[in-house]
């Protein structure tokens, strides 16, 4: 791997960390007051050993949560992955699909148009396992070619599933077999409104020269029209004051309609000298059905910065801390202080989902003490207007 590729990988990893931190922690205090407040619904036994990674709801009596029980103090050593299911009355622990084994982590759920949902989890850094739940039983999908990791998944149906590997490969399941496809750019995220209208976004390296004054990476996108992947030109991003070693790329794509697709990412600089780096900037693009154009910079706490969780027609949770009403008001969401943890606390949400047919939104995560040797409790919380 050349020096340029190593720097691109470091830049992407750092930017993905910043992107994920939208759901990250903040200190709680007794001064947090709001009409909207997350409510604790359930805590899990095993302080400091349980991590919740995914949540989904098909109805108010069919809610699923994925988690992992880990050996302390080594969080990388998985003791066992598990599911929790809510049937409208109580939560019950469920095993992972038998085909997953006992050491999977980083699970995610994706709905399937014909019913049920797809469960995806990592076996290790370079392998993924997938299974479909039809409401009664699990059906395992065959392993992907070359056992890649999965950076994103889009499931239209049980015979139409796409997986990206965070490199330059896309994998498609047609109900019978997996087909691997090489893409012209490095891709990190995908979304689409139909099986013949799918976008994968990431970055590419437009300049082969190692001249540090040239941008290392720029935003890139490719479109699937049902027959082939085709590149679509995207605007370039550069700092007003040109630094050395700038990187720009995309980490998320949200398809709202055929002529309204949003892509979000970063512009950052990683210099090896002692000169200070300029502040990172947001990359925000929109596909209007014809071309990609730049969106204005996001302003305000409730500005559009990516995927939101809609609360029916009432509004949307734009981050764990902010709620945007249908009238355009930006409201603060308070976090309750947990009595069992003394002093300042950190409240973290790993995932948020809406419960169909209700005004409820669920979140999963943990509450931790802000001490030098923190303890934490995994929990499920809800928000209801």
N, C-alpha and C positions, 0 to 999 in steps of 0.2 A: 504494500500500500504506500503511495507516495505521500509527501508532506502535505500537499494540497488536500488530498482525500482525508487524511487524519484530522486536519483542521476543520473540514466540513463536518465530519462526524462529531467533533467536540462542540462545534457551534450548534448543530441540530440538537444534541443532547441537552445543552444548556437552555436552548429556547423551548424545548419540550417541557423542561422542568418549570420554567416560568409559566408556560401555558397551563400545566396541571395545577399550578399554585393558585389558580382562580378558585379552586375548591379547597384551598389549604387553610391553615390555622390562623387564629388570632387570639389575643388574650381577652378573657372575659373580665368584666368588672361589675360591681353593683350599680354602676351608672347607666348601663345599657337598658334603655326603656323604649318600647315601641308598641304600637297597636298590634303588630305582627310579631309573633314569637314562635320559634321552634318548640314543639312539645315532645318530651321524652316518651316514647311508646314502649320500648323494650331495651333491657340491658342483657348482656351475655356473661355467663359465668366464665371465670378464667382471666382475672385481671392481667393485662400485659401480654396475653398469649393469643388473643383472637384479633384478626384483622378482617374487616368486611370490605369486599371489593366491588360488588355489583348488586343492583336492585331492579326489579321490574314488576309491573302489575298489569294483568289482563283484565281485572275487575276488582271490586272491593272485597271479594271473597276468594281471590286467587293472586296472591302476592308472593314473590320469591326473592330470597336474598342469598348471595354466595359469600362464603368466608373461608378462612384458613386458621387452624389452630397451630401455633408455632411453639417450639421449645424456647424458653428464655434462657440466656439473654441473646441468643443468636437468631434474629428474625428471619434469616435466609434459610434456616433448616425447618422445612415444613413437616409438621407432625401428622396433619390430615386435613384435607379439604372437605367441606360440607355445604349443604344447602339448608335453608330454613324456609318453610312454607306456611303461609297464613290462609286459613280456610274460611275466614269471616268470623270465627269464634276464638281460635287460639293459634299460636305458633307451634310448629312441630319440626324437629330436626329431620332432615332427609339426607341419604347418602348421595354422593356424586354418582354419575353413571359408571357402571362397572368397567367400561372400556377406558376410563380416565386413570385408573389406578389411585394411589393414595397421596401422591406428591405434587398434584397440579396446584397452580396459583394464578392470580391475575385473571379471574373469570370475568366474562361479560355475557349479557343476554341480548338477543336480537329477535324481534317479532318476525313471524312468517305469515305471509298473506293468507295462506290456506288454513291457518290455525296453529296454535301452539307456539313454540319459540325454539330458537337455536341457542345452545349453550356452548361457549368456546372458552378454553382454558389453556394455559401454558404448562407443558410438562417440564420444560427447562428453558434455557435461553434460546434454544434453536429447535423447538418442537411445539406443536399445538394439537389439541384434541377437540373434536366437535361432536355433538350429539343433538338430535331433535326430540323434543318432548311434545307428544300429540294430545296430552291431557290424561293419558293412561299409562304410557310406557315410553322408555327411551329407545331411540334407534341411533346407533353409532354410525358416523360417517367414516369412510376409509381415511387412512393417514394421507396427508398431502405429500406430493413428490418432494424428495430431499429434506423432509421434515423442517420446514422453515418456521420462523417465529411469525406471529400475526400482529401487524401494526394496526390494521383496521379490517372490518367485516361489513358487508352489505348483503343481507339475505332477502331476496324478493319472494322466494318460495323454496320448498324442499328440494326442487330440482333446478334452482337458479341462485347459486350462492357465490359471492366473490370474496376473495381474501387478498390483502396486500402483505408483503413481507418486509416493509420498511427499507427495501433496496430498489431494485428495478424489475420486480416480478409481480405479476398478478396471476391468481389461480382461480379457475372457475369450475364449479360442480354442476353437472347437468342432470343429476339423478342417477347416473351410471358410473361416471369416472371424473377424475380431476384432470383439467388441462392447464398446463403452465404456459404463460405468455410473457415474453420479454418486452418491457416498455422502454421508450427512449429516454426517460428521465427517472430520477429517484423519487419514489412516491411514498407518502406517509399517511394519507387519509383519502377516503372515498365516500361518495353519496350520490344518489340519483333518484329521480321521480318515477322511473320506469325501467324495465329490463333492457330497453334499447336507448336509454338516455342516462348514462352513468359517467360521473367525473372522478378522476383520481388526480390528486395534487401533491406537490412536494417541491423539489428544486432541481436545477440542472447547473452545469458548469459551462457557461457560454464562451469562456476564454481558456485556451490550452496553455497560454503563456503563464509562467510562474511569476510574472511581474506583480509585486504586492500592491501596486496602485490600481490594478484591475480587480473588479469584484469577483470574489471566489465563486459565489453561487447567486442565482436569481430565481424568482418564483417560476414554477412550471406546472402545466396542467395537460392532461390527456383525456379525450372523450371517447366513450364506447357507444357506437350507434347501432349495436346489434350484430355487426359484422366484423368490425375492426377497431383498434385503438388508434386515434389520430391526435397529433399534437395541436394545441391551440396557442397562438402567441399571447404572451402576458406582458404587461408593462414592467419595465425595470425600475429598481429602487436603488437610490444612492443618497448618501449624506450630502447636505448642502456644503459643508466643509469636508472635502474628500479625505477620509482617513485611509490608512493602509489596511489590507486584509478585511474588507467588508463582506458580510454574508447576508443573503436574504433568501427566505424560503417560506413555505406554507405548511401549517400543522393541522389545519381543520378545513373542511368544506361542508356546507349545509345547502342542500337543494330544496328550495321552497317551491319552485315551479320550473317549467321548461325554460322560461325566459327570466328566471330570477334565482341564480345560484351565487352564494357568497363563499369567499375563501379568505382565511385569516392566517397570519403568520408574523414574521419578525424581520427586522433589519438590525444587524448587530455588527460590531467590529471587535476582533480579537488580535490585538497587537502583541508582538513579542518584545518590543522595546519598552522603555520606561515612560513613554508618552501616554497620557490618560486617554481612555477610550471614550468616544462620544456616547451619550445615553442611547439605549436601544429605542427603536421606533416600531410602531405597529405597521404591519402590511395588511391592507384591507381591500379586497377586490370584489367586483360583481360582474357576473355574466348576464347580459341582457337579451340573450337569444341570438346575438350576432357577434359580439366581441366582449373581451374582458376590459374593464375600465377601473381606475382607482376610485375608491370611496374616500370621502373626507375623513380626517382623523376623528377617532371617537372622543367625545367630550361628555363629561359628567359621569356620575357613578352608575347610571342605568343606560349608558350608551351601548349600542350594539357592538359586542365584542366576540360573538360566536353563538354557539348553540344555547337556546333557552328552553326552559320547561314551562309550557303553557298551562294556565289554570282555567281551562275552558275559554269563555269569552270575557272573563273577569280581568285577566292580565297574565303576567308571566314572571317566574323567578329567573332573573338574569344572572344572578350569582347567589351563593349561600347567604349573602348579606343584604341583597337588594331585590326589591319587588317593583315591577313596572305595571301600573294599573292600566286598564283599557282607556282611561282618560288621559294617560300620559304622565301621571304623577309618579315620582320616584320615591318609594318608601323604604325605610330601613327595616330589616328583619332582625329582631333581637335573639340572642342566645341565652337560655337560662343557665344560671350557675348551679352546678351539681353539689348538693350539701355534703356528700361523702368525701369530696376532695377539698382540702383546705387551701386557702390562698388563691393566687391567680391561677386561671385555668386556660387551657387551649382547647378550642372546639374545632374539629376538623370533619368535613364532609367529603367522602370519596365519590359519591354518586347521588343523583337526585332523579326522581321520576314522578310523573303525574299518575293518579289512580283514575282510570276511565270511568265516566258516569258519576263522578263525585267532584267536590270542591277541594279534595285533599291532595297534597303533594308530600311524598316521602323522601327522606334522606337517610343515608347510612354513613357511619364514620366512627369517631371516638372522641372522648373527652379525656384530657390529660392534665396533670399538675404541671405548673410551670417551674418546678424546682430543678435543681441540677441533676437529680436522679428521679425523673418523672415516672409516675405510674399512670396507666390509662384504662378506661373502660370502653369497650365497643358498644354501640347503641344504634337503635333505629329511632328517628324522629319524624314528626309530621307537622305540616303547616296547613291551616284551613282558614279560608276567608270567612 
